[in-house]
Amino acid sequence: MAKEIKQAAIAKHDITNINFHILNRNNNLENNQRKMINSLLDRKPRHIRLDRLLVPASDDLNEITLTRDPKLIEQHSIQHFQLLGSSSKEELIQSIKPYSNLGDIPEEFRPFYAPIQTIDQTQYDCVLEEITNDEILSTLKSLPNHKAPGISGITYEDLKHVHPNVIQYTTDLFNLCLRTSSIPRDWKKALLFPIPKPKEWGSDINNTRPIILLETLRKCFIKIFTTRLHAILSQRHFLQPNNRAGLLGESTYQPLQHLHHAIEMAKKYKKEIWIGVQDLSKAYDHINISLLRLAMARLRIPQTIIEIILQLFTDRTNRIILHNDNISDPYQVMQGIDQGEVVSPLLWIIYYDPLFARINSLRELAFTVELQQIKNIWNPAADQKVAYSTTVQSYLDDTTWVAPSLTHMKTLLEISNEFYELANIQINKDKYRLLTNNKL
């Protein structure tokens, strides 16, 4: 009898447990998809704790030692995220080349930074139209919950439940920003939270990447601003056709499709093909702000819009979230744009576009296949001769080069290296790959 009671109790406990986890899984499907995916893939979220860090030894900078000194950890973390690989502030400042006008651009790239005269500046007028209460309410409704706030601690959930008067004050503030091409000083202060790269953390700050926590009001304003600018650049063909990643209606499908076509045509027509795959290291962090200004002016973006954008990334400070939620002293951000800013992907495309313009002008370097396009299966004479060609495809900081020979590939990479030196872009050599069907 006792055995039966025990078995019944165990069965009841098991059923209760099963029902609990089924309900939990269903809730995650609706409210916490990340947790659900991690569970399905048996993937555990990875975190780091800045309670210890590998730093250069005080008596020998070539030696590495493990420290638990909070002050030393803070100092080394600030140095890492501020200097971005430079040995000192002075070296970093000297490496940031100022570009005030087209005369500062190397001659071979100067035509591709000149303002495009066919672009009518009035097409950008809608970006500076007054923001309405309804526009702000609609934007707030679209913002996700459970996101970490900036220094003020104001969350998206807080903004979604404010009094209507606060919405009106917010509208007035946003329109003042548009009229004056300026933003509040506190919007230039942010928190930096280090997260691990897809490798072992090992108490090495080099194995982390920064997530920037910005003020939610700033992000709301920039989302409205970016949505308007996005619409213009997506509808008009101001940017190069092979550099439109992240625009409305664009995805990884387009560059993958072009690459697939090139590979299939090389196989079918037995043509030599070379493919170079590049990953750009810390792309946003190395953007030269003065060169970004010229890249935006090239698209004839009005000065008012340019000034608003540049306000986001000049005279700003970050503070690092350390162990036990301690916050570091503020440090000045010397260059680059914020990883967590909604406008950053669009700015990267604009910044990268002059390289594509120059490469696309050099048709002799492209991988090209000529073929007959069938128009009528009953009338071969109606077939049309068409040429398919491609040179470079990109999706944000992932770039793929395609060439018909090693010589052409070397030329393409030499041109790209000239641009990378100009734009302060660094290649992640660990992820660089060169592929070919040539058996050499």
C-alpha positions as a LaTeX table, in Angstrom:
\begin{tabular}{lrrr}
\hline
Residue & $x$ (\AA) & $y$ (\AA) & $z$ (\AA) \\
\hline
Met1 & 0.00 & 0.00 & 0.00 \\
Ala2 & 2.76 & 2.40 & 0.99 \\
Lys3 & 4.61 & 1.53 & $-2.22$ \\
Glu4 & 1.55 & 2.36 & $-4.33$ \\
Ile5 & 1.08 & 5.70 & $-2.54$ \\
Lys6 & 4.76 & 6.52 & $-3.13$ \\
Gln7 & 4.52 & 5.65 & $-6.85$ \\
Ala8 & 1.34 & 7.74 & $-7.21$ \\
Ala9 & 3.06 & 10.70 & $-5.52$ \\
Ile10 & 6.09 & 10.36 & $-7.83$ \\
Ala11 & 3.83 & 10.14 & $-10.90$ \\
Lys12 & 1.87 & 13.22 & $-9.78$ \\
His13 & 5.13 & 15.10 & $-9.19$ \\
Asp14 & 6.43 & 14.12 & $-12.64$ \\
Ile15 & 3.20 & 15.19 & $-14.37$ \\
Thr16 & 3.21 & 18.51 & $-12.49$ \\
Asn17 & 6.84 & 19.04 & $-13.50$ \\
Ile18 & 6.15 & 18.18 & $-17.14$ \\
Asn19 & 3.13 & 20.51 & $-17.30$ \\
Phe20 & 5.15 & 23.29 & $-15.66$ \\
His21 & 7.94 & 23.03 & $-18.24$ \\
Ile22 & 5.49 & 22.76 & $-21.16$ \\
Leu23 & 3.76 & 25.93 & $-19.96$ \\
Asn24 & 7.14 & 27.59 & $-19.45$ \\
Arg25 & 8.21 & 26.62 & $-22.99$ \\
Asn26 & 4.99 & 28.04 & $-24.46$ \\
Asn27 & 5.48 & 31.27 & $-22.54$ \\
Asn28 & 9.06 & 31.52 & $-23.83$ \\
Leu29 & 7.81 & 31.00 & $-27.39$ \\
Glu30 & 5.74 & 34.16 & $-27.01$ \\
Asn31 & 7.73 & 36.29 & $-24.56$ \\
Asn32 & 11.34 & 35.10 & $-24.52$ \\
Gln33 & 12.36 & 33.61 & $-27.86$ \\
Arg34 & 16.05 & 33.88 & $-27.02$ \\
Lys35 & 15.66 & 31.59 & $-24.00$ \\
Met36 & 13.62 & 29.14 & $-26.09$ \\
Ile37 & 16.27 & 29.00 & $-28.84$ \\
Asn38 & 19.07 & 28.58 & $-26.29$ \\
Ser39 & 17.14 & 25.68 & $-24.75$ \\
Leu40 & 16.50 & 23.99 & $-28.12$ \\
Leu41 & 20.17 & 24.30 & $-29.11$ \\
Asp42 & 21.38 & 23.37 & $-25.63$ \\
Arg43 & 23.28 & 26.64 & $-25.67$ \\
Lys44 & 24.17 & 28.37 & $-22.42$ \\
Pro45 & 24.42 & 32.19 & $-22.39$ \\
Arg46 & 28.01 & 33.30 & $-21.85$ \\
His47 & 28.90 & 36.12 & $-19.48$ \\
Ile48 & 32.06 & 37.72 & $-18.18$ \\
Arg49 & 32.95 & 39.08 & $-14.76$ \\
Leu50 & 35.41 & 41.94 & $-14.58$ \\
Asp51 & 36.63 & 40.93 & $-11.12$ \\
Arg52 & 39.98 & 39.80 & $-12.54$ \\
Leu53 & 41.92 & 40.75 & $-15.64$ \\
Leu54 & 45.15 & 39.98 & $-17.48$ \\
Val55 & 47.29 & 43.15 & $-17.54$ \\
Pro56 & 50.94 & 44.01 & $-18.30$ \\
Ala57 & 53.18 & 43.52 & $-15.26$ \\
Ser58 & 54.23 & 46.76 & $-13.54$ \\
Asp59 & 57.95 & 45.85 & $-13.60$ \\
Asp60 & 58.01 & 44.40 & $-17.15$ \\
Leu61 & 55.44 & 45.48 & $-19.76$ \\
Asn62 & 56.27 & 42.44 & $-21.88$ \\
Glu63 & 55.06 & 40.15 & $-19.11$ \\
Ile64 & 51.35 & 39.50 & $-18.47$ \\
Thr65 & 49.98 & 39.09 & $-14.97$ \\
Leu66 & 46.54 & 38.42 & $-13.49$ \\
Thr67 & 45.20 & 41.17 & $-11.25$ \\
Arg68 & 42.18 & 41.48 & $-8.95$ \\
Asp69 & 42.86 & 45.12 & $-8.11$ \\
Pro70 & 39.61 & 47.01 & $-9.00$ \\
Lys71 & 41.49 & 50.24 & $-9.76$ \\
Leu72 & 43.92 & 48.50 & $-12.09$ \\
Ile73 & 41.07 & 46.64 & $-13.82$ \\
Glu74 & 39.20 & 49.93 & $-14.33$ \\
Gln75 & 42.31 & 51.69 & $-15.64$ \\
His76 & 43.20 & 48.90 & $-18.08$ \\
Ser77 & 39.58 & 48.56 & $-19.30$ \\
Ile78 & 39.33 & 52.29 & $-20.02$ \\
Gln79 & 42.67 & 52.21 & $-21.83$ \\
His80 & 41.53 & 49.27 & $-23.98$ \\
Phe81 & 38.18 & 50.71 & $-25.08$ \\
Gln82 & 39.43 & 54.27 & $-25.49$ \\
Leu83 & 42.69 & 53.67 & $-27.37$ \\
Leu84 & 41.51 & 50.81 & $-29.64$ \\
Gly85 & 44.94 & 49.24 & $-29.93$ \\
Ser86 & 47.02 & 52.45 & $-29.83$ \\
Ser87 & 49.69 & 52.73 & $-27.15$ \\
Ser88 & 48.70 & 56.25 & $-26.04$ \\
Lys89 & 46.20 & 59.06 & $-26.59$ \\
Glu90 & 48.85 & 60.99 & $-28.49$ \\
Glu91 & 49.42 & 58.10 & $-30.90$ \\
Leu92 & 45.67 & 57.68 & $-31.43$ \\
Ile93 & 45.15 & 61.40 & $-32.08$ \\
Gln94 & 48.03 & 61.41 & $-34.60$ \\
Ser95 & 46.51 & 58.40 & $-36.39$ \\
Ile96 & 43.18 & 60.22 & $-36.92$ \\
Lys97 & 43.70 & 62.14 & $-40.15$ \\
Pro98 & 41.62 & 65.32 & $-40.56$ \\
Tyr99 & 39.69 & 65.66 & $-43.83$ \\
Ser100 & 38.21 & 69.13 & $-44.15$ \\
Asn101 & 37.65 & 69.23 & $-47.93$ \\
Leu102 & 38.18 & 67.26 & $-51.14$ \\
Gly103 & 41.76 & 68.52 & $-51.39$ \\
Asp104 & 42.66 & 66.36 & $-48.38$ \\
Ile105 & 41.51 & 63.20 & $-50.18$ \\
Pro106 & 44.10 & 61.21 & $-52.22$ \\
Glu107 & 43.79 & 62.10 & $-55.90$ \\
Glu108 & 42.67 & 58.63 & $-57.03$ \\
Phe109 & 39.64 & 58.76 & $-54.69$ \\
Arg110 & 38.84 & 62.46 & $-55.04$ \\
Pro111 & 36.27 & 62.06 & $-57.88$ \\
Phe112 & 34.37 & 59.52 & $-55.78$ \\
Tyr113 & 34.00 & 61.92 & $-52.84$ \\
Ala114 & 32.81 & 64.80 & $-55.01$ \\
Pro115 & 29.12 & 65.68 & $-54.46$ \\
Ile116 & 26.88 & 63.77 & $-56.89$ \\
Gln117 & 25.32 & 66.60 & $-58.92$ \\
Thr118 & 22.37 & 64.53 & $-60.14$ \\
Ile119 & 20.98 & 64.31 & $-56.59$ \\
Asp120 & 18.36 & 66.94 & $-55.79$ \\
Gln121 & 18.87 & 68.13 & $-52.20$ \\
Thr122 & 15.17 & 68.92 & $-51.76$ \\
Gln123 & 14.49 & 65.17 & $-51.69$ \\
Tyr124 & 15.80 & 65.22 & $-48.10$ \\
Asp125 & 13.31 & 67.88 & $-46.95$ \\
Cys126 & 10.99 & 65.31 & $-45.36$ \\
Val127 & 13.73 & 64.33 & $-42.88$ \\
Leu128 & 13.47 & 67.75 & $-41.23$ \\
Glu129 & 9.67 & 67.96 & $-41.15$ \\
Glu130 & 8.17 & 68.57 & $-37.71$ \\
Ile131 & 7.77 & 65.48 & $-35.56$ \\
Thr132 & 4.23 & 64.89 & $-34.27$ \\
Asn133 & 2.88 & 63.37 & $-31.06$ \\
Asp134 & 1.41 & 60.49 & $-33.05$ \\
Glu135 & 4.81 & 59.77 & $-34.61$ \\
Ile136 & 6.40 & 59.56 & $-31.17$ \\
Leu137 & 3.62 & 57.35 & $-29.80$ \\
Ser138 & 3.90 & 55.04 & $-32.80$ \\
Thr139 & 7.68 & 54.83 & $-32.38$ \\
Leu140 & 7.42 & 54.11 & $-28.65$ \\
Lys141 & 4.92 & 51.35 & $-29.34$ \\
Ser142 & 7.38 & 49.67 & $-31.74$ \\
Leu143 & 10.29 & 49.73 & $-29.28$ \\
Pro144 & 11.10 & 46.43 & $-27.51$ \\
Asn145 & 10.74 & 45.87 & $-23.78$ \\
His146 & 13.35 & 44.51 & $-21.37$ \\
Lys147 & 16.22 & 46.51 & $-22.86$ \\
Ala148 & 18.99 & 47.96 & $-20.70$ \\
Pro149 & 18.72 & 51.76 & $-20.29$ \\
Gly150 & 21.41 & 54.43 & $-20.39$ \\
Ile151 & 22.86 & 56.39 & $-17.47$ \\
Ser152 & 19.51 & 57.96 & $-16.47$ \\
Gly153 & 17.92 & 54.54 & $-15.94$ \\
Ile154 & 14.85 & 55.52 & $-18.01$ \\
Thr155 & 13.57 & 52.44 & $-19.86$ \\
Tyr156 & 11.33 & 52.03 & $-22.89$ \\
Glu157 & 8.61 & 50.74 & $-20.55$ \\
Asp158 & 8.80 & 54.03 & $-18.61$ \\
Leu159 & 8.35 & 56.07 & $-21.80$ \\
Lys160 & 5.39 & 53.96 & $-22.90$ \\
His161 & 3.44 & 54.86 & $-19.74$ \\
Val162 & 4.17 & 58.58 & $-19.37$ \\
His163 & 1.48 & 61.27 & $-19.11$ \\
Pro164 & 0.31 & 62.85 & $-22.43$ \\
Asn165 & 1.88 & 66.14 & $-21.30$ \\
Val166 & 5.28 & 64.44 & $-21.23$ \\
Ile167 & 4.73 & 63.26 & $-24.82$ \\
Gln168 & 4.09 & 66.88 & $-25.81$ \\
Tyr169 & 7.27 & 68.03 & $-24.01$ \\
Thr170 & 9.17 & 65.26 & $-25.81$ \\
Thr171 & 7.76 & 66.36 & $-29.17$ \\
Asp172 & 8.85 & 69.94 & $-28.47$ \\
Leu173 & 12.34 & 68.73 & $-27.51$ \\
Phe174 & 12.73 & 66.61 & $-30.65$ \\
Asn175 & 11.61 & 69.45 & $-32.91$ \\
Leu176 & 14.02 & 71.81 & $-31.16$ \\
Cys177 & 16.81 & 69.34 & $-31.96$ \\
Leu178 & 15.77 & 69.38 & $-35.64$ \\
Arg179 & 15.62 & 73.19 & $-35.79$ \\
Thr180 & 18.94 & 73.83 & $-34.04$ \\
Ser181 & 20.91 & 70.79 & $-35.30$ \\
Ser182 & 21.93 & 70.04 & $-31.73$ \\
Ile183 & 21.15 & 67.49 & $-29.03$ \\
Pro184 & 21.11 & 67.62 & $-25.19$ \\
Arg185 & 24.55 & 67.29 & $-23.59$ \\
Asp186 & 23.44 & 64.30 & $-21.50$ \\
Trp187 & 22.68 & 62.37 & $-24.70$ \\
Lys188 & 26.43 & 62.30 & $-25.29$ \\
Lys189 & 27.01 & 60.28 & $-22.12$ \\
Ala190 & 26.71 & 56.49 & $-22.34$ \\
Leu191 & 27.47 & 53.25 & $-20.55$ \\
Leu192 & 29.67 & 50.53 & $-22.02$ \\
Phe193 & 28.98 & 46.90 & $-21.17$ \\
Pro194 & 31.65 & 44.37 & $-22.27$ \\
Ile195 & 30.31 & 41.07 & $-23.59$ \\
Pro196 & 32.37 & 38.02 & $-24.65$ \\
Lys197 & 33.33 & 37.29 & $-28.23$ \\
Pro198 & 32.55 & 33.77 & $-29.49$ \\
Lys199 & 35.68 & 32.43 & $-27.82$ \\
Glu200 & 36.84 & 31.72 & $-24.28$ \\
Trp201 & 36.90 & 34.85 & $-22.12$ \\
Gly202 & 40.06 & 33.86 & $-20.21$ \\
Ser203 & 40.12 & 37.18 & $-18.27$ \\
Asp204 & 41.50 & 38.86 & $-21.41$ \\
Ile205 & 39.86 & 42.19 & $-22.28$ \\
Asn206 & 40.78 & 41.57 & $-25.95$ \\
Asn207 & 38.25 & 38.73 & $-25.98$ \\
Thr208 & 35.36 & 41.13 & $-25.38$ \\
Arg209 & 33.39 & 43.52 & $-27.53$ \\
Pro210 & 31.53 & 46.60 & $-26.30$ \\
Ile211 & 27.79 & 47.11 & $-26.15$ \\
Ile212 & 26.92 & 50.79 & $-25.76$ \\
Leu213 & 23.87 & 51.65 & $-23.62$ \\
Leu214 & 22.46 & 54.97 & $-24.83$ \\
Glu215 & 19.70 & 57.17 & $-23.44$ \\
Thr216 & 16.30 & 55.86 & $-24.49$ \\
Leu217 & 14.97 & 59.32 & $-25.43$ \\
Arg218 & 17.96 & 59.79 & $-27.73$ \\
Lys219 & 17.32 & 56.37 & $-29.31$ \\
Cys220 & 13.66 & 57.26 & $-29.84$ \\
Phe221 & 14.59 & 60.54 & $-31.56$ \\
Ile222 & 17.24 & 58.90 & $-33.74$ \\
Lys223 & 14.87 & 56.07 & $-34.68$ \\
Ile224 & 12.37 & 58.60 & $-36.08$ \\
Phe225 & 15.18 & 60.52 & $-37.78$ \\
Thr226 & 16.75 & 57.36 & $-39.24$ \\
Thr227 & 13.43 & 55.95 & $-40.47$ \\
Arg228 & 12.94 & 59.10 & $-42.56$ \\
Leu229 & 16.50 & 59.03 & $-43.94$ \\
His230 & 16.22 & 55.28 & $-44.57$ \\
Ala231 & 13.10 & 55.78 & $-46.69$ \\
Ile232 & 14.88 & 58.26 & $-48.97$ \\
Leu233 & 18.05 & 56.20 & $-49.46$ \\
Ser234 & 16.00 & 53.03 & $-50.01$ \\
Gln235 & 13.67 & 54.53 & $-52.62$ \\
Arg236 & 16.34 & 56.47 & $-54.53$ \\
His237 & 19.44 & 54.88 & $-55.99$ \\
Phe238 & 21.97 & 57.25 & $-54.45$ \\
Leu239 & 24.11 & 54.40 & $-53.11$ \\
Gln240 & 25.95 & 51.82 & $-55.21$ \\
Pro241 & 23.78 & 48.78 & $-56.11$ \\
Asn242 & 26.19 & 46.32 & $-54.47$ \\
Asn243 & 26.35 & 48.31 & $-51.22$ \\
Arg244 & 22.76 & 48.54 & $-50.02$ \\
Ala245 & 22.83 & 46.19 & $-47.01$ \\
Gly246 & 20.37 & 47.10 & $-44.31$ \\
Leu247 & 18.24 & 49.36 & $-46.50$ \\
Leu248 & 14.51 & 48.70 & $-46.69$ \\
Gly249 & 13.82 & 45.59 & $-48.74$ \\
Glu250 & 17.48 & 44.51 & $-48.75$ \\
Ser251 & 19.00 & 41.51 & $-46.98$ \\
Thr252 & 21.86 & 39.03 & $-47.23$ \\
Tyr253 & 19.91 & 37.36 & $-50.05$ \\
Gln254 & 21.07 & 39.82 & $-52.73$ \\
Pro255 & 24.87 & 39.53 & $-52.20$ \\
Leu256 & 24.58 & 35.75 & $-51.73$ \\
Gln257 & 22.58 & 35.49 & $-54.95$ \\
His258 & 25.25 & 37.40 & $-56.90$ \\
Leu259 & 27.99 & 35.23 & $-55.44$ \\
His260 & 26.03 & 32.07 & $-56.23$ \\
His261 & 25.50 & 33.21 & $-59.84$ \\
Ala262 & 29.22 & 33.90 & $-60.27$ \\
Ile263 & 30.19 & 30.46 & $-58.92$ \\
Glu264 & 27.59 & 28.63 & $-61.03$ \\
Met265 & 28.59 & 30.48 & $-64.20$ \\
Ala266 & 32.27 & 29.75 & $-63.57$ \\
Lys267 & 31.39 & 26.05 & $-63.28$ \\
Lys268 & 29.08 & 25.97 & $-66.29$ \\
Tyr269 & 31.35 & 27.91 & $-68.65$ \\
Lys270 & 34.58 & 26.50 & $-67.16$ \\
Lys271 & 35.95 & 29.93 & $-66.32$ \\
Glu272 & 38.60 & 30.69 & $-63.73$ \\
Ile273 & 37.25 & 32.48 & $-60.67$ \\
Trp274 & 38.88 & 33.93 & $-57.54$ \\
Ile275 & 36.88 & 34.84 & $-54.43$ \\
Gly276 & 38.27 & 36.81 & $-51.49$ \\
Val277 & 36.28 & 36.92 & $-48.24$ \\
Gln278 & 37.08 & 39.76 & $-45.83$ \\
Asp279 & 35.85 & 40.63 & $-42.35$ \\
Leu280 & 36.54 & 44.18 & $-41.20$ \\
Ser281 & 37.79 & 44.48 & $-37.62$ \\
Lys282 & 35.84 & 46.81 & $-35.29$ \\
Ala283 & 34.44 & 48.63 & $-38.31$ \\
Tyr284 & 32.26 & 51.14 & $-36.42$ \\
Asp285 & 34.99 & 51.93 & $-33.86$ \\
His286 & 37.48 & 53.07 & $-36.51$ \\
Ile287 & 35.24 & 55.38 & $-38.55$ \\
Asn288 & 36.90 & 58.75 & $-39.14$ \\
Ile289 & 34.24 & 61.37 & $-38.34$ \\
Ser290 & 35.68 & 64.06 & $-40.64$ \\
Leu291 & 35.73 & 61.58 & $-43.55$ \\
Leu292 & 32.18 & 60.53 & $-42.70$ \\
Arg293 & 31.17 & 64.19 & $-43.13$ \\
Leu294 & 32.58 & 64.21 & $-46.68$ \\
Ala295 & 30.91 & 60.87 & $-47.46$ \\
Met296 & 27.53 & 62.31 & $-46.44$ \\
Ala297 & 28.17 & 65.53 & $-48.37$ \\
Arg298 & 28.90 & 63.36 & $-51.43$ \\
Leu299 & 25.24 & 62.22 & $-51.33$ \\
Arg300 & 24.24 & 65.91 & $-51.03$ \\
Ile301 & 22.71 & 65.34 & $-47.61$ \\
Pro302 & 21.82 & 68.83 & $-46.28$ \\
Gln303 & 24.21 & 70.38 & $-43.78$ \\
Thr304 & 21.49 & 70.50 & $-41.09$ \\
Ile305 & 21.08 & 66.72 & $-41.22$ \\
Ile306 & 24.85 & 66.17 & $-41.27$ \\
Glu307 & 25.30 & 68.33 & $-38.17$ \\
Ile308 & 22.63 & 66.42 & $-36.23$ \\
Ile309 & 24.33 & 63.12 & $-37.06$ \\
Leu310 & 27.83 & 64.36 & $-36.20$ \\
Gln311 & 26.54 & 65.77 & $-32.89$ \\
Leu312 & 25.89 & 62.17 & $-31.83$ \\
Phe313 & 29.54 & 61.18 & $-32.20$ \\
Thr314 & 31.55 & 64.22 & $-31.09$ \\
Asp315 & 32.49 & 65.43 & $-27.58$ \\
Arg316 & 31.05 & 62.31 & $-25.95$ \\
Thr317 & 32.03 & 60.16 & $-23.00$ \\
Asn318 & 31.53 & 56.54 & $-21.95$ \\
Arg319 & 31.62 & 54.82 & $-18.57$ \\
Ile320 & 32.30 & 51.09 & $-18.28$ \\
Ile321 & 30.07 & 48.77 & $-16.24$ \\
Leu322 & 32.49 & 46.83 & $-14.04$ \\
His323 & 32.09 & 44.01 & $-11.51$ \\
Asn324 & 29.14 & 44.21 & $-9.07$ \\
Asp325 & 27.56 & 47.01 & $-11.16$ \\
Asn326 & 30.34 & 49.44 & $-10.29$ \\
Ile327 & 30.80 & 52.18 & $-12.88$ \\
Ser328 & 34.16 & 53.46 & $-14.10$ \\
Asp329 & 35.14 & 57.09 & $-14.35$ \\
Pro330 & 34.03 & 58.70 & $-17.64$ \\
Tyr331 & 36.50 & 58.71 & $-20.52$ \\
Gln332 & 36.41 & 60.62 & $-23.80$ \\
Val333 & 35.55 & 58.63 & $-26.93$ \\
Met334 & 38.21 & 59.60 & $-29.45$ \\
Gln335 & 36.79 & 58.24 & $-32.72$ \\
Gly336 & 34.20 & 55.97 & $-34.32$ \\
Ile337 & 30.43 & 55.63 & $-34.00$ \\
Asp338 & 28.36 & 53.72 & $-31.44$ \\
Gln339 & 27.64 & 50.03 & $-31.99$ \\
Gly340 & 24.21 & 50.34 & $-30.37$ \\
Glu341 & 23.04 & 53.42 & $-32.28$ \\
Val342 & 20.17 & 52.74 & $-34.71$ \\
Val343 & 21.65 & 55.01 & $-37.40$ \\
Ser344 & 25.11 & 53.37 & $-37.30$ \\
Pro345 & 24.51 & 50.65 & $-39.97$ \\
Leu346 & 23.23 & 53.29 & $-42.39$ \\
Leu347 & 26.24 & 55.53 & $-41.71$ \\
Trp348 & 28.58 & 52.61 & $-42.34$ \\
Ile349 & 27.04 & 52.04 & $-45.79$ \\
Ile350 & 27.47 & 55.73 & $-46.61$ \\
Tyr351 & 31.06 & 55.68 & $-45.32$ \\
Tyr352 & 31.95 & 52.57 & $-47.35$ \\
Asp353 & 30.23 & 53.64 & $-50.59$ \\
Pro354 & 33.07 & 55.63 & $-52.27$ \\
Leu355 & 35.13 & 52.42 & $-52.49$ \\
Phe356 & 32.27 & 50.69 & $-54.33$ \\
Ala357 & 31.90 & 53.67 & $-56.66$ \\
Arg358 & 35.56 & 53.45 & $-57.67$ \\
Ile359 & 35.55 & 49.65 & $-58.04$ \\
Asn360 & 32.33 & 49.70 & $-60.10$ \\
Ser361 & 33.93 & 52.21 & $-62.48$ \\
Leu362 & 36.68 & 49.68 & $-63.31$ \\
Arg363 & 34.67 & 47.27 & $-65.42$ \\
Glu364 & 37.82 & 45.62 & $-66.80$ \\
Leu365 & 38.48 & 44.07 & $-63.36$ \\
Ala366 & 35.08 & 42.40 & $-63.06$ \\
Phe367 & 34.33 & 38.71 & $-63.33$ \\
Thr368 & 32.15 & 38.63 & $-66.46$ \\
Val369 & 30.20 & 35.90 & $-68.23$ \\
Glu370 & 28.40 & 36.44 & $-71.54$ \\
Leu371 & 25.43 & 34.22 & $-72.30$ \\
Gln372 & 22.33 & 33.97 & $-74.44$ \\
Gln373 & 19.04 & 34.86 & $-72.77$ \\
Ile374 & 16.24 & 32.76 & $-74.26$ \\
Lys375 & 13.26 & 34.89 & $-75.29$ \\
Asn376 & 11.32 & 32.37 & $-77.38$ \\
Ile377 & 12.05 & 28.63 & $-77.40$ \\
Trp378 & 10.55 & 28.39 & $-80.91$ \\
Asn379 & 12.66 & 31.22 & $-82.30$ \\
Pro380 & 16.37 & 31.01 & $-81.35$ \\
Ala381 & 17.06 & 34.10 & $-83.43$ \\
Ala382 & 15.18 & 36.14 & $-80.84$ \\
Asp383 & 17.66 & 35.22 & $-78.09$ \\
Gln384 & 19.52 & 38.17 & $-76.61$ \\
Lys385 & 23.19 & 38.28 & $-75.70$ \\
Val386 & 23.61 & 39.52 & $-72.14$ \\
Ala387 & 26.62 & 39.88 & $-69.87$ \\
Tyr388 & 26.67 & 39.18 & $-66.15$ \\
Ser389 & 29.49 & 40.72 & $-64.16$ \\
Thr390 & 30.39 & 41.27 & $-60.51$ \\
Thr391 & 33.38 & 42.55 & $-58.61$ \\
Val392 & 32.49 & 43.12 & $-54.97$ \\
Gln393 & 29.51 & 42.35 & $-52.76$ \\
Ser394 & 29.06 & 43.53 & $-49.21$ \\
Tyr395 & 26.77 & 43.14 & $-46.24$ \\
Leu396 & 27.82 & 45.74 & $-43.68$ \\
Asp397 & 31.35 & 44.79 & $-42.55$ \\
Asp398 & 31.51 & 41.48 & $-44.47$ \\
Thr399 & 32.97 & 41.98 & $-47.95$ \\
Thr400 & 33.37 & 39.45 & $-50.77$ \\
Trp401 & 35.61 & 40.11 & $-53.77$ \\
Val402 & 35.20 & 38.27 & $-57.09$ \\
Ala403 & 37.79 & 38.33 & $-59.89$ \\
Pro404 & 38.55 & 36.36 & $-63.09$ \\
Ser405 & 42.25 & 35.88 & $-62.24$ \\
Leu406 & 44.77 & 36.21 & $-59.44$ \\
Thr407 & 46.22 & 39.31 & $-61.12$ \\
His408 & 42.81 & 40.99 & $-61.16$ \\
Met409 & 42.23 & 39.99 & $-57.53$ \\
Lys410 & 45.56 & 41.54 & $-56.50$ \\
Thr411 & 44.60 & 44.79 & $-58.25$ \\
Leu412 & 41.21 & 44.86 & $-56.51$ \\
Leu413 & 42.78 & 44.23 & $-53.11$ \\
Glu414 & 45.43 & 46.91 & $-53.71$ \\
Ile415 & 42.69 & 49.46 & $-54.43$ \\
Ser416 & 40.73 & 48.33 & $-51.38$ \\
Asn417 & 43.85 & 48.59 & $-49.18$ \\
Glu418 & 44.36 & 52.17 & $-50.40$ \\
Phe419 & 40.81 & 52.96 & $-49.32$ \\
Tyr420 & 41.21 & 51.14 & $-46.00$ \\
Glu421 & 44.28 & 53.25 & $-45.25$ \\
Leu422 & 42.37 & 56.40 & $-46.18$ \\
Ala423 & 39.31 & 55.45 & $-44.09$ \\
Asn424 & 41.20 & 53.91 & $-41.13$ \\
Ile425 & 39.62 & 50.48 & $-41.74$ \\
Gln426 & 41.38 & 47.37 & $-40.47$ \\
Ile427 & 41.07 & 43.82 & $-41.82$ \\
Asn428 & 40.55 & 40.88 & $-39.49$ \\
Lys429 & 43.32 & 38.71 & $-40.93$ \\
Asp430 & 42.25 & 35.65 & $-38.93$ \\
Lys431 & 39.00 & 35.54 & $-40.90$ \\
Tyr432 & 40.41 & 36.31 & $-44.36$ \\
Arg433 & 39.95 & 33.56 & $-46.95$ \\
Leu434 & 40.93 & 33.27 & $-50.64$ \\
Leu435 & 39.10 & 30.66 & $-52.76$ \\
Thr436 & 39.61 & 29.58 & $-56.36$ \\
Asn437 & 38.86 & 26.79 & $-58.84$ \\
Asn438 & 42.36 & 27.18 & $-60.30$ \\
Lys439 & 44.46 & 24.16 & $-59.29$ \\
Leu440 & 47.62 & 26.28 & $-59.60$ \\
\hline
\end{tabular}
